[in-house]
């Protein structure tokens, strides 16, 4: 079945005009080549067209960017942390000033609806504010020494160059999570964005460079390299990159992690998520429906925290599914720039083919598919779909596999222990939630033997994390933590210091020598 998008899609010329206006607004002068002229294509999922081409970084340029960041680190690491915070504060001010322009680029390259794109830029602003406060709170510890006349303490020092590899679905927020925190910690940053979002990345780089100029920071504290796998591999393998923060697929993480470990570097991995929500008989179903629909259909199912599995008690399953299906049928699908649109495009044809293949496999494994139709967008290169609900007899192979598309698998359970076991029975461990008004059920879900995910929510969906908490997950999600809480410690090195202020030299553990 094929339906039609809610409104005509913008022409490529109209989108090119938006790009030029947005880049001019942020002061980005990146050269834009004509489509087909060679170089890195800057395309849009809105209509599937290539809008411009950009010059891809060479391997030599990537090496030079790392070298410049390494040189800048020698100055930046001894710059007082509050002074480093002033740079991030200025970046935050520029983001506020140019929020609409940057969000427009996010919509064009990632296909996010306007409110989600604006929300992503707001997330950048929020992490800048968090990091500015952090610049005066990089606290260590004073520890009781067992030796008289001695003081034992911990201090935290800048780590080095941080390599950042980001994915298309959050083309600016994840860079900001890493960069704002790394900069106040005294590190320098080299960023390789997704090859699908080079325009957005170029705009962010222009704002960072402007912030550096405004506060007198060394320009080498933040560098951008554009390219595909070969460029990313320079960050993975270069021993000058002390920490590699990489967001992407589990397959990418399996390749990156061992290579960084082999050179004794640090890796911060944010990989796949196969997130579940449990709905108990004690749930507020009105609240649950709203939370489920946003988590499962928002960003066209292309968030790492997208809700992919709904584990619902058999006594409320039929009612809940019927309400979700009804809500899905009312979701406006189409041009993400149009007010009222709630579901934009899939990023490209491969994502659509993966969705079709997963739905076919689900049917073969006994599933009942509702929705999932492609919408006629008037352009074969654009892929718009109705989010799909799939009732499954069990958690089969297809349910264990993360498909980056709006597919919600529905499973039923009888006991909460069974539901938690289903939640935990997948390789990924990013986000999870439970809808219940029973405090005992909520506490059991969050306990040590409850959800095994890095994020465990109660009465909200699996997506939409705030920057104040550490973001990340367990198992095949990679174990990394970014953004708030004490995630800053990943960007610094710890030193244990013992100070002897006495005239004696007692040894620890009662050892006598001499």
N, C-alpha and C positions, 0 to 999 in steps of 0.2 A: 504494500500500500504506500502511495506517495501523496503527501499533502503539500501545500504551498506556504512559504514563509509569510509572515504577517504584513510585510511591506516590501516594495522594491529595494534592492540593494544599491548602495552608492556606486557610482562609476569609479573606475581606476583613476581617472583624472581628478575627480573630487577628493579621493583619498590622497593622491599625491599633493594636492593643494593643502590638505590638512597637515600632512607631514612637514611640508616646507614651512608652514606657519608655526607649527610646534617647535621645530628645530630653531627657527629664527627667534622665537620667544625666549628660549633658554640660552641663546647665544652659541649654539652648536653650528660650526661651519664645516662639518664633515662633507667631503665631495660626494655628490650623488650622480651616479652614471645612469644612462638610459637602460631599460630592460634589454637583455640580450647583448650588452656591450662587453660582457666578461666581468669576472669578479664575483664577489659574494652577493647572491640575490637577497634583496629585502622584499619579502612577499607579505601578503595578508590573507588570513583565512576567511575574511569577510566575503570576498568574491573569488579567492583562489589565484589572483594575479600577482605577478612580480611587479612591484612598483618602481624600484630603483636597483642599482647594483652599487656595492661599496668595495673599497679596496681591502682585500684580506691581508692580515699580517703575515709576514714571512717568518720562517723559523728564526732567522737572524734577528728580526725585529722583536720577536718574543724573548729571545735570549737577552737582547739589549734592555728590554723592559724590566726583566728580572734583575739585571745588573744595576740599573738605575734605582730600583726599589731597594736593593741591598745596600747601595751607597747611601741613599737617603736614610736608611735605618740607623746608620752610625750617628746621625745628628738627631733624628726623631726620638730615639730611645732615651736620650739624656735631656730632652725637652720636658719641663715639668708637666705632669699629667693634667692639671687644670688648664695649662696653656694649650695642650693637645685638645682638650675639651672645647676650647674656643673655636677650633677649626670645625668640629662637628656641629657646634651651635650655629655657626654661619651656614654650613650646608643645610641644616634644618630650616633656617630662615629662607634660603633660596628655594627649597622644596615647597614651602608654604606659598611663596610668591608665584611659583610656576606649576602649581599642583594640577591645574586644568590642562596645561599643555602636555605635561608628562603623562597624565592619564589618557589623553587622546592617543598618544603613541602606543601605550599599553593596549588599548582597545584595537588599534589598527594591526598590531603585530601578533597579539595573543588572542584576540577575539573576545575579550571580556566585555560584559555590558558596562555601561558608563559608571554605575554606582560601585561595581566591584573594582573597576580600574581606579576610581577615585579613592576607594578604600585601601587599595594596595599602596598608593602614594601616601595616604595618611599613615599607614603602617611604617613607612620610611621616616616620616616626621616624628612619629611616636618613639621609634628606636633611637633617633638622634637625641630627643629629650632625655630618654633613659640613659644614654651613654654620657651625656654631659654631666648628669648627676653622678654617674659612676666614676667620672674622672676625679672626683674628690672622695671616693670610697673604695679604693683598691687596697683594702685592709689585709694585713697579715695577722698573726697570732703571737701572743706572749705565752710561753709554756713553762710550767713549773719544772725547774731543774732538780735533779736528785743530789746535786753537788752544792755545797755551801759556797756563797760568793760567786755564783754563776747565773747568767740569764740565758734562757733558751727561747728562740723566737723564729718565726717564719717571715720571709719577705718575698714579694712577687716582683718579677722583672719582665720587661718586654722580651718577646720570644724571637722575632725576626720577620722575615717576609712571609706573608700569608697569601697563598694562591687560592682564588675563589672561582669555582666552576658552577654556573647556575643553569637551571632548566627554563624552558619557554613559559611554563604555566605561572610562575611568579618572576617575571623578568627583571623587576627592580627591588622588591621587598627583600628577597633573600640576599642580594648583594648588600643592601643597606644593613641587614642584621649583622653580617660579617664585618663590613667596612667600618661602621660607626663604632662598634665595640673594639675592633682591632686597632683603630687609630687612637682611641683614648688609652688603650693598653700599651701604646708605644710601638706598635707594629706598622709595617707598610704593606700595601696590598697590590697584587696583580690579578686582574679580573679577566677571565674568559667567559663571556656570556654564551647562551645558546646561539647557534648559528641561525635560529629562526627569529631572533629579536635583536639584530645589530643596531637598528635605529634607536630603540629605547636605551640601549647601553651607551651609545654615543652621546645621547642627551644627558644621561647621568654623569658621564665622565666630564662633559663640559661644565656642569654645575660644580663638580668637585674641584676641577681646576680653577674655576672662578673663586670658590671659597678659599683655596690655598693662596691665591693672589691677594685676596682681600685681607687675610690675617697674617700673611708673610710666612706661610708654611712652605717647606720644600716641595716643589711640584712632583717629585718622584715618590711621594708617600702613597700615591694612588695611580696605577697605570692600567690601561685597557689594551687587550689584544683580541683581535677578531679572527675567527677561523674555525675549523672543524677539529677532528680528532688529533691531528698531528700537532696543532698548536697547544691543545690541552695536555698532550703528553709531555711537552716541555716543562709544564708546571709540575706534573706528576713525578718526573724523574730528576729534576734539578735539585741538588743538595742544598742550594741556597734558599729554597722554599721550605721554611721550618714547619709550617702547617698547611696542609691542603684541605680546604673545605669544599666538598663536592656534593652536588645535589643531582640526582638522576635515578636511573634504573638500578635494580639489583645486579643485573649483568654488568653494568658499568662499575658498580662498587666492588664486585668480585675481581675485576681487572685492576682497578686503581689501588685498593687497599694493600694487597701484597707488594705492589711495586713501591709504594711509599714506605711500607714497613721494611723492605729490603735495604733501603738506604737509611733506616732508623729515623725517618721523618714521622711527623704526626699526621694522622688523617681524621677528619671530622666528616662522617658520611651521613647523608640524609637520603635514604633510598625508598623502596616501595612501601606502600600501605594498602592493606586489605581490610578496611575498617568496618567494624560492626556496631550496631546498636541493639540492645536488648530492650524489649517492651514487655513489661509484666502486667498482670491483671490489675495491679494497683496504680497503673499509669494514668495520667491525665491525657486522654487520647487527642483532645484538641491541641494541646501543647506538643504532643508527640508528632502529629501530622505536620505541623509547621516546621519543627526541627528536622524531621526526616526529609521533607521535600527540599528544603534549602541545602542540606548536607549532601543529598544524593544528586540533585539536578543543578546546583550552582556551579558556575564555570563549565557548564556542559559536562560535568563529571570528570573534569581534568585537574582536580586538586589531588595532592598526595594524601590529603585528609578526607577525600570524598567518601561518603557512606556507600559501601558496596554490598554489605550483608545486613539484613534485617532479621533478627532472631526474636520472634514474637510468640507469646504464649498461645497455645492452641485455642483457648477460650475467647481470645479477642482478635485472632488472626484474620478471619473473614471480614469483619467490620473494618479493621485497620487497612487492609489491602484495598478494599473497595474505595475507601476515602482517599488513599494515596493515588490510585488510578484516576479517580475523578479530578483530583488536584492537578495531576500531570496533564490531563486533557485540556486544562484551562491555562497552562503555561504558554505565554506568547513566545514563539520561536522566530528568530530572524535577525535583522540588522542590529548589532549591539549598540549602535549610536542612537537608536530610536527610543524615546521615552516609553516605558512600559514593557519593553522586551526583557524577558527574564532568562532566556536560554539563547546564547549565541552559537557560533559555529564550532565544530571540531577543528583541530589545528590543521589537519591535512587528510588526504585520502587514506593514508596508511592507518590512521586512527579509526576511520570509518570501516575499513576492511577488517580491522581487528574486532570491532564491535559486531559486525555481521557474523564473523567467524565464531565469536564467543556465544552469540545467541543461537546459532545453528548447533553448536556443541551442547549448549544447555538443553535444547529440545531433544537431542540424541540421548542425553543422560536423564531424560524423563521430566524435564522442566516445562512449565506452561508460560509462554512468553506473551506479555501484554505490552503493546507499544513498540518502540524501536524503529518506527517508520522514518524513512528519509523524506525531507521536505524539498520540494522543487524550488530552488533558489534562482532559477533562470540562468545559472552558470554551472557547467559541469565540474568546475574546479572548486566549488564551495560545497561544504558538507554540513548540513543542518539536520538534526534528528529530534524526534520525540524521545524523551527519556523512557527507558524500558523497566518494567517490573517483571521479574521471573520467579514464579513459585517453584521451588525445588523440593524433591522428595527427601533429599539428603545433601550433605555438604560434599559434593562430588569434585572431580578434578577441576572442572571449569570454575567452581566457586573458590577453590584454593588459589586460583591464578588471578592476579590483578590485571584487569583490562581498563586502560585509561580512557573510559567513555562512560556515559550515564546509564549504567546497568545496575539495578538493585535486585540482588537475589534474596528471596524470602524463605526462611526456614522456621519451623515451629519447634516448640519444646514443651516439656511438662514440669520440670523442676528447675529451680534457679541454678543448681549445681550443673545440670545438663547444659543450660544456656551459657554459663561461664566457660564450660569445657569447649563448646562450639566456638565461642569468641576466641579462645586461645589456640584452637586447633589448626591454625594457618601459619605459614612460615614467617609472615610479616608481623610487626608489633608496633605500629605507630599510634593510631588513635582508636578510642572506643567510647561508648556511652551506654547509659542505662536510663530508661524512663520509668520512674516509679515514685509514688508518694509514701512508700514504706521505708522508713529510715533504716531498718534492719537490712532490707535488700540493697539499699544504696551502700551501706557500710560494708556488706559482704563483697560487693562488686569492687570496692576500692581497697580491700584488704590484701595482705601479702599473697593469699591464695585465691585472689580474685582475678581481675583483668591483668594480663601480662604485658600490657602496652605502655608506652611512655606517656600517653595521655589517657586519662580515665575520667570521663565527664558524667554528671548526673543532671538529668532533665534539660540538657541541651544536646545538639547534634555533635558529630565528630569533627566538623570543620569550624573555622572561624576563631583560631587561637589568638589570644592577646599577647603582646610583646613582653609583658611583665613576667611570664612564666618561661622556663626553659623549654624549648621546642625540640622534639626528636623522639625516637622510638628504639625498640629493642629487636633482637633476632635479625632477620634479613633487612630490617629498616636501617641497620648500620650502627646504632648505639650512640650516634652523635647528639650533641645538644647545642642549640644556637639561641640567640635572642636574650631573654631575661634571666632572672634568678642569678645563680653563680656560674652561668655559662661562660662568663668572661675568663674564667680560670683556664679554659682551653687555649686562650690566646696569650698566655703568659707562662713563664717558668718559675718554679718555686725553689727558693733556697732556704735551707735550715741553718740558722746562725747560733753559735754558742759563744757567749762573751764571758770571759773570766775577769772579774773586777777585783779578785782577791790577790793576796800575795802567795797563795798556795797553789799546788797543782794536783788536786785529787782526781783520780780516774773514775770513770763510770763503772757501774756494776761491782764496785768494791775491789777492782783489780789493783794489785801492787806491782810496781815495776821499778826496781832499783834498790 
